[in-house]
Amino acid sequence: MVEKTALTEQELEEKLKEMAPEWKTGKNEKGVPYIQRVHHASKFMEGIDFVGKVAEAAEENNHHPDIIINYKRISIRYWTHTVSGVTLADVQMAKKIDPLF
């Protein structure tokens, strides 16, 4: 199992560049960093199907993202709540679900 310690900003940028370059960083309303990627579906139900596939991958790996559905725009956000930051486990999940986009 991957050790769950928060990555520094520099470590996070390096890991994203190496493993999941399409993902962007951000901070939530409490200032907690996360990584995010947005899926633009052509139809609403296509977006819902996408959410189902992400949910299956999350369940298989027991590491669940925040999923924000805004009609045909689906945002996937990962961070580790127990460390209030982004961990290597989050970046690895981003890499695992990248092919779904």
N, CA, C and O atoms as CSV, one atom per row, in Angstrom:
chain,resi,resn,atom,element,x,y,z
A,1,MET,N,N,0.835,-1.187,0.000
A,1,MET,CA,C,0.000,0.000,0.000
A,1,MET,C,C,0.877,1.246,0.000
A,1,MET,O,O,1.933,1.272,0.633
A,2,VAL,N,N,0.441,2.260,-0.701
A,2,VAL,CA,C,1.184,3.508,-0.808
A,2,VAL,C,C,1.056,4.289,0.496
A,2,VAL,O,O,-0.033,4.429,1.051
A,3,GLU,N,N,2.186,4.791,0.967
A,3,GLU,CA,C,2.161,5.632,2.166
A,3,GLU,C,C,1.392,6.902,1.847
A,3,GLU,O,O,1.592,7.512,0.797
A,4,LYS,N,N,0.516,7.294,2.752
A,4,LYS,CA,C,-0.327,8.455,2.493
A,4,LYS,C,C,0.165,9.669,3.271
A,4,LYS,O,O,-0.330,9.981,4.354
A,5,THR,N,N,1.149,10.343,2.691
A,5,THR,CA,C,1.604,11.622,3.216
A,5,THR,C,C,1.414,12.650,2.115
A,5,THR,O,O,1.576,12.349,0.933
A,6,ALA,N,N,1.072,13.860,2.513
A,6,ALA,CA,C,0.820,14.913,1.530
A,6,ALA,C,C,2.098,15.250,0.769
A,6,ALA,O,O,3.174,15.380,1.353
A,7,LEU,N,N,1.954,15.388,-0.534
A,7,LEU,CA,C,3.073,15.803,-1.376
A,7,LEU,C,C,3.257,17.311,-1.253
A,7,LEU,O,O,2.287,18.046,-1.070
A,8,THR,N,N,4.499,17.770,-1.353
A,8,THR,CA,C,4.744,19.209,-1.419
A,8,THR,C,C,4.283,19.698,-2.788
A,8,THR,O,O,4.045,18.892,-3.688
A,9,GLU,N,N,4.156,21.008,-2.949
A,9,GLU,CA,C,3.744,21.547,-4.251
A,9,GLU,C,C,4.694,21.101,-5.355
A,9,GLU,O,O,4.254,20.726,-6.442
A,10,GLN,N,N,5.995,21.140,-5.078
A,10,GLN,CA,C,6.982,20.740,-6.079
A,10,GLN,C,C,6.862,19.254,-6.400
A,10,GLN,O,O,6.884,18.867,-7.569
A,11,GLU,N,N,6.735,18.422,-5.374
A,11,GLU,CA,C,6.577,16.981,-5.598
A,11,GLU,C,C,5.322,16.698,-6.414
A,11,GLU,O,O,5.334,15.865,-7.320
A,12,LEU,N,N,4.245,17.395,-6.086
A,12,LEU,CA,C,2.988,17.199,-6.797
A,12,LEU,C,C,3.126,17.570,-8.268
A,12,LEU,O,O,2.695,16.815,-9.139
A,13,GLU,N,N,3.715,18.713,-8.550
A,13,GLU,CA,C,3.901,19.130,-9.945
A,13,GLU,C,C,4.737,18.109,-10.714
A,13,GLU,O,O,4.428,17.788,-11.862
A,14,GLU,N,N,5.797,17.598,-10.082
A,14,GLU,CA,C,6.652,16.602,-10.734
A,14,GLU,C,C,5.891,15.307,-11.001
A,14,GLU,O,O,5.984,14.741,-12.090
A,15,LYS,N,N,5.135,14.837,-10.001
A,15,LYS,CA,C,4.377,13.586,-10.159
A,15,LYS,C,C,3.285,13.730,-11.214
A,15,LYS,O,O,3.071,12.817,-12.011
A,16,LEU,N,N,2.597,14.863,-11.226
A,16,LEU,CA,C,1.561,15.060,-12.246
A,16,LEU,C,C,2.173,15.080,-13.642
A,16,LEU,O,O,1.645,14.461,-14.566
A,17,LYS,N,N,3.271,15.782,-13.791
A,17,LYS,CA,C,3.934,15.854,-15.098
A,17,LYS,C,C,4.333,14.460,-15.576
A,17,LYS,O,O,4.210,14.138,-16.757
A,18,GLU,N,N,4.809,13.645,-14.648
A,18,GLU,CA,C,5.282,12.296,-14.961
A,18,GLU,C,C,4.130,11.308,-15.179
A,18,GLU,O,O,4.183,10.497,-16.103
A,19,MET,N,N,3.100,11.370,-14.344
A,19,MET,CA,C,2.090,10.313,-14.307
A,19,MET,C,C,0.709,10.706,-14.834
A,19,MET,O,O,-0.007,9.861,-15.370
A,20,ALA,N,N,0.331,11.964,-14.690
A,20,ALA,CA,C,-1.031,12.373,-15.056
A,20,ALA,C,C,-1.035,13.834,-15.514
A,20,ALA,O,O,-1.604,14.695,-14.843
A,21,PRO,N,N,-0.397,14.112,-16.658
A,21,PRO,CA,C,-0.194,15.500,-17.075
A,21,PRO,C,C,-1.465,16.290,-17.403
A,21,PRO,O,O,-1.422,17.520,-17.437
A,22,GLU,N,N,-2.577,15.626,-17.639
A,22,GLU,CA,C,-3.819,16.332,-17.958
A,22,GLU,C,C,-4.525,16.871,-16.710
A,22,GLU,O,O,-5.476,17.646,-16.820
A,23,TRP,N,N,-4.070,16.471,-15.554
A,23,TRP,CA,C,-4.709,16.884,-14.306
A,23,TRP,C,C,-4.150,18.225,-13.851
A,23,TRP,O,O,-2.966,18.512,-14.028
A,24,LYS,N,N,-5.014,19.037,-13.265
A,24,LYS,CA,C,-4.644,20.371,-12.783
A,24,LYS,C,C,-4.774,20.410,-11.263
A,24,LYS,O,O,-5.494,19.610,-10.666
A,25,THR,N,N,-4.073,21.345,-10.657
A,25,THR,CA,C,-4.165,21.517,-9.212
A,25,THR,C,C,-5.132,22.645,-8.882
A,25,THR,O,O,-5.379,23.535,-9.696
A,26,GLY,N,N,-5.661,22.587,-7.694
A,26,GLY,CA,C,-6.550,23.632,-7.197
A,26,GLY,C,C,-6.631,23.535,-5.689
A,26,GLY,O,O,-5.978,22.695,-5.070
A,27,LYS,N,N,-7.446,24.411,-5.102
A,27,LYS,CA,C,-7.687,24.375,-3.657
A,27,LYS,C,C,-9.179,24.537,-3.422
A,27,LYS,O,O,-9.858,25.294,-4.116
A,28,ASN,N,N,-9.677,23.805,-2.425
A,28,ASN,CA,C,-11.099,23.918,-2.121
A,28,ASN,C,C,-11.366,25.153,-1.260
A,28,ASN,O,O,-10.455,25.929,-0.973
A,29,GLU,N,N,-12.617,25.324,-0.854
A,29,GLU,CA,C,-13.007,26.513,-0.087
A,29,GLU,C,C,-12.300,26.617,1.265
A,29,GLU,O,O,-12.268,27.692,1.863
A,30,LYS,N,N,-11.737,25.517,1.747
A,30,LYS,CA,C,-10.981,25.528,3.007
A,30,LYS,C,C,-9.477,25.646,2.771
A,30,LYS,O,O,-8.692,25.599,3.717
A,31,GLY,N,N,-9.079,25.800,1.510
A,31,GLY,CA,C,-7.664,25.938,1.184
A,31,GLY,C,C,-6.915,24.629,1.052
A,31,GLY,O,O,-5.686,24.617,0.978
A,32,VAL,N,N,-7.655,23.512,1.023
A,32,VAL,CA,C,-7.021,22.196,0.908
A,32,VAL,C,C,-6.733,21.906,-0.565
A,32,VAL,O,O,-7.635,22.000,-1.397
A,33,PRO,N,N,-5.489,21.553,-0.898
A,33,PRO,CA,C,-5.150,21.266,-2.294
A,33,PRO,C,C,-5.809,19.986,-2.801
A,33,PRO,O,O,-6.045,19.042,-2.046
A,34,TYR,N,N,-6.098,19.983,-4.094
A,34,TYR,CA,C,-6.631,18.798,-4.769
A,34,TYR,C,C,-6.108,18.771,-6.194
A,34,TYR,O,O,-5.536,19.748,-6.678
A,35,ILE,N,N,-6.310,17.637,-6.862
A,35,ILE,CA,C,-6.060,17.555,-8.299
A,35,ILE,C,C,-7.405,17.304,-8.970
A,35,ILE,O,O,-8.286,16.655,-8.406
A,36,GLN,N,N,-7.545,17.826,-10.176
A,36,GLN,CA,C,-8.829,17.743,-10.864
A,36,GLN,C,C,-8.641,17.580,-12.366
A,36,GLN,O,O,-7.702,18.099,-12.970
A,37,ARG,N,N,-9.570,16.843,-12.928
A,37,ARG,CA,C,-9.678,16.763,-14.381
A,37,ARG,C,C,-11.157,16.838,-14.730
A,37,ARG,O,O,-12.000,16.297,-14.014
A,38,VAL,N,N,-11.467,17.511,-15.830
A,38,VAL,CA,C,-12.851,17.714,-16.244
A,38,VAL,C,C,-13.127,16.921,-17.509
A,38,VAL,O,O,-12.339,16.933,-18.455
A,39,HIS,N,N,-14.265,16.229,-17.507
A,39,HIS,CA,C,-14.740,15.473,-18.671
A,39,HIS,C,C,-15.922,16.222,-19.262
A,39,HIS,O,O,-16.860,16.575,-18.547
A,40,HIS,N,N,-15.879,16.464,-20.565
A,40,HIS,CA,C,-16.985,17.109,-21.266
A,40,HIS,C,C,-17.686,16.052,-22.108
A,40,HIS,O,O,-17.154,15.599,-23.122
A,41,ALA,N,N,-18.873,15.666,-21.684
A,41,ALA,CA,C,-19.649,14.652,-22.395
A,41,ALA,C,C,-20.470,15.319,-23.497
A,41,ALA,O,O,-20.817,16.496,-23.399
A,42,SER,N,N,-20.774,14.559,-24.543
A,42,SER,CA,C,-21.601,15.110,-25.616
A,42,SER,C,C,-23.084,15.082,-25.253
A,42,SER,O,O,-23.876,15.866,-25.774
A,43,LYS,N,N,-23.449,14.162,-24.348
A,43,LYS,CA,C,-24.835,14.054,-23.884
A,43,LYS,C,C,-24.820,13.800,-22.384
A,43,LYS,O,O,-23.849,13.270,-21.845
A,44,PHE,N,N,-25.893,14.178,-21.718
A,44,PHE,CA,C,-25.978,14.007,-20.271
A,44,PHE,C,C,-25.753,12.561,-19.855
A,44,PHE,O,O,-24.956,12.295,-18.955
A,45,MET,N,N,-26.442,11.624,-20.495
A,45,MET,CA,C,-26.326,10.220,-20.095
A,45,MET,C,C,-24.930,9.654,-20.364
A,45,MET,O,O,-24.500,8.731,-19.672
A,46,GLU,N,N,-24.228,10.186,-21.344
A,46,GLU,CA,C,-22.832,9.790,-21.558
A,46,GLU,C,C,-22.006,10.180,-20.333
A,46,GLU,O,O,-21.141,9.423,-19.893
A,47,GLY,N,N,-22.274,11.349,-19.796
A,47,GLY,CA,C,-21.586,11.791,-18.586
A,47,GLY,C,C,-21.888,10.903,-17.396
A,47,GLY,O,O,-21.003,10.607,-16.593
A,48,ILE,N,N,-23.144,10.473,-17.280
A,48,ILE,CA,C,-23.532,9.587,-16.185
A,48,ILE,C,C,-22.844,8.229,-16.329
A,48,ILE,O,O,-22.412,7.646,-15.334
A,49,ASP,N,N,-22.738,7.722,-17.556
A,49,ASP,CA,C,-22.000,6.470,-17.792
A,49,ASP,C,C,-20.534,6.621,-17.371
A,49,ASP,O,O,-19.959,5.721,-16.759
A,50,PHE,N,N,-19.945,7.759,-17.704
A,50,PHE,CA,C,-18.564,8.052,-17.324
A,50,PHE,C,C,-18.419,8.018,-15.798
A,50,PHE,O,O,-17.471,7.435,-15.271
A,51,VAL,N,N,-19.356,8.641,-15.103
A,51,VAL,CA,C,-19.329,8.650,-13.638
A,51,VAL,C,C,-19.360,7.221,-13.094
A,51,VAL,O,O,-18.650,6.903,-12.140
A,52,GLY,N,N,-20.175,6.368,-13.695
A,52,GLY,CA,C,-20.244,4.972,-13.260
A,52,GLY,C,C,-18.913,4.259,-13.400
A,52,GLY,O,O,-18.525,3.490,-12.520
A,53,LYS,N,N,-18.212,4.505,-14.493
A,53,LYS,CA,C,-16.907,3.872,-14.708
A,53,LYS,C,C,-15.870,4.371,-13.701
A,53,LYS,O,O,-15.065,3.595,-13.188
A,54,VAL,N,N,-15.903,5.678,-13.426
A,54,VAL,CA,C,-14.991,6.234,-12.420
A,54,VAL,C,C,-15.302,5.627,-11.053
A,54,VAL,O,O,-14.393,5.274,-10.302
A,55,ALA,N,N,-16.588,5.508,-10.739
A,55,ALA,CA,C,-17.001,4.935,-9.452
A,55,ALA,C,C,-16.530,3.489,-9.309
A,55,ALA,O,O,-16.092,3.084,-8.232
A,56,GLU,N,N,-16.616,2.714,-10.382
A,56,GLU,CA,C,-16.145,1.321,-10.340
A,56,GLU,C,C,-14.651,1.261,-10.045
A,56,GLU,O,O,-14.212,0.469,-9.211
A,57,ALA,N,N,-13.870,2.095,-10.726
A,57,ALA,CA,C,-12.421,2.118,-10.493
A,57,ALA,C,C,-12.117,2.551,-9.059
A,57,ALA,O,O,-11.216,2.006,-8.422
A,58,ALA,N,N,-12.862,3.519,-8.561
A,58,ALA,CA,C,-12.659,3.992,-7.192
A,58,ALA,C,C,-12.952,2.882,-6.183
A,58,ALA,O,O,-12.206,2.698,-5.221
A,59,GLU,N,N,-14.029,2.153,-6.406
A,59,GLU,CA,C,-14.387,1.047,-5.505
A,59,GLU,C,C,-13.329,-0.049,-5.534
A,59,GLU,O,O,-12.947,-0.573,-4.487
A,60,GLU,N,N,-12.855,-0.398,-6.729
A,60,GLU,CA,C,-11.832,-1.440,-6.862
A,60,GLU,C,C,-10.567,-1.089,-6.087
A,60,GLU,O,O,-9.886,-1.968,-5.561
A,61,ASN,N,N,-10.261,0.201,-6.022
A,61,ASN,CA,C,-9.032,0.657,-5.376
A,61,ASN,C,C,-9.264,1.250,-3.986
A,61,ASN,O,O,-8.319,1.678,-3.323
A,62,ASN,N,N,-10.509,1.272,-3.553
A,62,ASN,CA,C,-10.885,1.833,-2.256
A,62,ASN,C,C,-10.304,3.231,-2.047
A,62,ASN,O,O,-9.793,3.552,-0.974
A,63,HIS,N,N,-10.391,4.049,-3.087
A,63,HIS,CA,C,-9.918,5.440,-3.022
A,63,HIS,C,C,-10.864,6.263,-3.885
A,63,HIS,O,O,-10.839,6.177,-5.113
A,64,HIS,N,N,-11.697,7.061,-3.227
A,64,HIS,CA,C,-12.849,7.668,-3.882
A,64,HIS,C,C,-12.675,9.171,-4.089
A,64,HIS,O,O,-12.240,9.875,-3.178
A,65,PRO,N,N,-13.011,9.666,-5.277
A,65,PRO,CA,C,-12.902,11.092,-5.564
A,65,PRO,C,C,-14.195,11.828,-5.220
A,65,PRO,O,O,-15.228,11.213,-4.954
A,66,ASP,N,N,-14.114,13.135,-5.230
A,66,ASP,CA,C,-15.320,13.947,-5.292
A,66,ASP,C,C,-15.691,14.020,-6.767
A,66,ASP,O,O,-14.838,14.254,-7.622
A,67,ILE,N,N,-16.954,13.820,-7.050
A,67,ILE,CA,C,-17.453,13.868,-8.423
A,67,ILE,C,C,-18.512,14.957,-8.484
A,67,ILE,O,O,-19.510,14.904,-7.764
A,68,ILE,N,N,-18.295,15.937,-9.339
A,68,ILE,CA,C,-19.217,17.055,-9.471
A,68,ILE,C,C,-19.845,16.991,-10.858
A,68,ILE,O,O,-19.150,17.079,-11.870
A,69,ILE,N,N,-21.154,16.840,-10.894
A,69,ILE,CA,C,-21.881,16.746,-12.162
A,69,ILE,C,C,-22.581,18.074,-12.408
A,69,ILE,O,O,-23.405,18.515,-11.606
A,70,ASN,N,N,-22.248,18.696,-13.511
A,70,ASN,CA,C,-22.893,19.932,-13.928
A,70,ASN,C,C,-23.336,19.736,-15.371
A,70,ASN,O,O,-22.635,20.114,-16.309
A,71,TYR,N,N,-24.521,19.133,-15.531
A,71,TYR,CA,C,-25.090,18.771,-16.821
A,71,TYR,C,C,-24.123,17.857,-17.572
A,71,TYR,O,O,-24.002,16.688,-17.206
A,72,LYS,N,N,-23.434,18.335,-18.598
A,72,LYS,CA,C,-22.533,17.477,-19.379
A,72,LYS,C,C,-21.065,17.667,-18.990
A,72,LYS,O,O,-20.170,17.114,-19.629
A,73,ARG,N,N,-20.830,18.442,-17.953
A,73,ARG,CA,C,-19.469,18.707,-17.475
A,73,ARG,C,C,-19.276,17.962,-16.156
A,73,ARG,O,O,-19.959,18.238,-15.170
A,74,ILE,N,N,-18.338,17.015,-16.150
A,74,ILE,CA,C,-18.079,16.189,-14.976
A,74,ILE,C,C,-16.672,16.501,-14.460
A,74,ILE,O,O,-15.688,16.338,-15.181
A,75,SER,N,N,-16.589,16.945,-13.220
A,75,SER,CA,C,-15.296,17.226,-12.594
A,75,SER,C,C,-14.966,16.110,-11.610
A,75,SER,O,O,-15.789,15.727,-10.779
A,76,ILE,N,N,-13.749,15.601,-11.724
A,76,ILE,CA,C,-13.255,14.574,-10.813
A,76,ILE,C,C,-12.135,15.208,-9.991
A,76,ILE,O,O,-11.156,15.713,-10.541
A,77,ARG,N,N,-12.290,15.175,-8.671
A,77,ARG,CA,C,-11.286,15.754,-7.773
A,77,ARG,C,C,-10.780,14.699,-6.805
A,77,ARG,O,O,-11.552,13.961,-6.193
A,78,TYR,N,N,-9.467,14.649,-6.685
A,78,TYR,CA,C,-8.832,13.748,-5.725
A,78,TYR,C,C,-7.993,14.532,-4.732
A,78,TYR,O,O,-7.250,15.441,-5.101
A,79,TRP,N,N,-8.126,14.165,-3.476
A,79,TRP,CA,C,-7.213,14.527,-2.404
A,79,TRP,C,C,-7.475,13.549,-1.280
A,79,TRP,O,O,-8.515,12.892,-1.247
A,80,THR,N,N,-6.546,13.455,-0.372
A,80,THR,CA,C,-6.690,12.515,0.734
A,80,THR,C,C,-7.130,13.285,1.971
A,80,THR,O,O,-6.392,14.115,2.503
A,81,HIS,N,N,-8.326,12.998,2.408
A,81,HIS,CA,C,-8.939,13.736,3.513
A,81,HIS,C,C,-8.149,13.611,4.809
A,81,HIS,O,O,-8.061,14.571,5.574
A,82,THR,N,N,-7.575,12.443,5.063
A,82,THR,CA,C,-6.872,12.222,6.334
A,82,THR,C,C,-5.599,13.046,6.473
A,82,THR,O,O,-5.124,13.254,7.589
A,83,VAL,N,N,-5.036,13.519,5.360
A,83,VAL,CA,C,-3.825,14.346,5.431
A,83,VAL,C,C,-4.073,15.763,4.920
A,83,VAL,O,O,-3.156,16.584,4.880
A,84,SER,N,N,-5.311,16.045,4.531
A,84,SER,CA,C,-5.684,17.367,4.003
A,84,SER,C,C,-4.736,17.820,2.903
A,84,SER,O,O,-4.240,18.947,2.911
A,85,GLY,N,N,-4.496,16.925,1.961
A,85,GLY,CA,C,-3.631,17.251,0.839
A,85,GLY,C,C,-3.636,16.143,-0.192
A,85,GLY,O,O,-4.344,15.145,-0.054
A,86,VAL,N,N,-2.843,16.332,-1.219
A,86,VAL,CA,C,-2.734,15.358,-2.304
A,86,VAL,C,C,-1.580,14.415,-1.996
A,86,VAL,O,O,-0.486,14.851,-1.639
A,87,THR,N,N,-1.836,13.122,-2.139
A,87,THR,CA,C,-0.826,12.094,-1.884
A,87,THR,C,C,-0.489,11.367,-3.184
A,87,THR,O,O,-1.133,11.569,-4.214
A,88,LEU,N,N,0.521,10.529,-3.110
A,88,LEU,CA,C,0.875,9.710,-4.262
A,88,LEU,C,C,-0.299,8.813,-4.659
A,88,LEU,O,O,-0.504,8.551,-5.844
A,89,ALA,N,N,-1.067,8.343,-3.681
A,89,ALA,CA,C,-2.239,7.507,-3.974
A,89,ALA,C,C,-3.245,8.253,-4.854
A,89,ALA,O,O,-3.871,7.648,-5.725
A,90,ASP,N,N,-3.403,9.552,-4.634
A,90,ASP,CA,C,-4.310,10.356,-5.458
A,90,ASP,C,C,-3.809,10.436,-6.899
A,90,ASP,O,O,-4.581,10.284,-7.846
A,91,VAL,N,N,-2.521,10.675,-7.049
A,91,VAL,CA,C,-1.936,10.770,-8.394
A,91,VAL,C,C,-2.017,9.417,-9.100
A,91,VAL,O,O,-2.277,9.357,-10.302
A,92,GLN,N,N,-1.796,8.345,-8.364
A,92,GLN,CA,C,-1.910,7.011,-8.966
A,92,GLN,C,C,-3.336,6.734,-9.436
A,92,GLN,O,O,-3.533,6.137,-10.494
A,93,MET,N,N,-4.326,7.162,-8.662
A,93,MET,CA,C,-5.717,6.982,-9.098
A,93,MET,C,C,-6.010,7.832,-10.330
A,93,MET,O,O,-6.714,7.390,-11.238
A,94,ALA,N,N,-5.477,9.040,-10.364
A,94,ALA,CA,C,-5.652,9.886,-11.546
A,94,ALA,C,C,-5.115,9.164,-12.780
A,94,ALA,O,O,-5.761,9.143,-13.828
A,95,LYS,N,N,-3.941,8.579,-12.647
A,95,LYS,CA,C,-3.345,7.841,-13.765
A,95,LYS,C,C,-4.215,6.651,-14.156
A,95,LYS,O,O,-4.392,6.376,-15.343
A,96,LYS,N,N,-4.761,5.941,-13.163
A,96,LYS,CA,C,-5.587,4.765,-13.451
A,96,LYS,C,C,-6.863,5.117,-14.203
A,96,LYS,O,O,-7.288,4.373,-15.086
A,97,ILE,N,N,-7.476,6.245,-13.860
A,97,ILE,CA,C,-8.743,6.573,-14.524
A,97,ILE,C,C,-8.560,7.442,-15.765
A,97,ILE,O,O,-9.527,7.697,-16.482
A,98,ASP,N,N,-7.344,7.896,-16.029
A,98,ASP,CA,C,-7.085,8.708,-17.228
A,98,ASP,C,C,-7.634,8.093,-18.515
A,98,ASP,O,O,-8.209,8.822,-19.324
A,99,PRO,N,N,-7.483,6.783,-18.741
A,99,PRO,CA,C,-7.998,6.218,-19.997
A,99,PRO,C,C,-9.513,6.373,-20.171
A,99,PRO,O,O,-10.014,6.277,-21.291
A,100,LEU,N,N,-10.239,6.607,-19.088
A,100,LEU,CA,C,-11.689,6.787,-19.182
A,100,LEU,C,C,-12.064,8.115,-19.829
A,100,LEU,O,O,-13.153,8.252,-20.385
A,101,PHE,N,N,-11.162,9.092,-19.759
A,101,PHE,CA,C,-11.430,10.399,-20.336
A,101,PHE,C,C,-11.299,10.285,-21.824
A,101,PHE,O,O,-11.482,11.272,-22.537
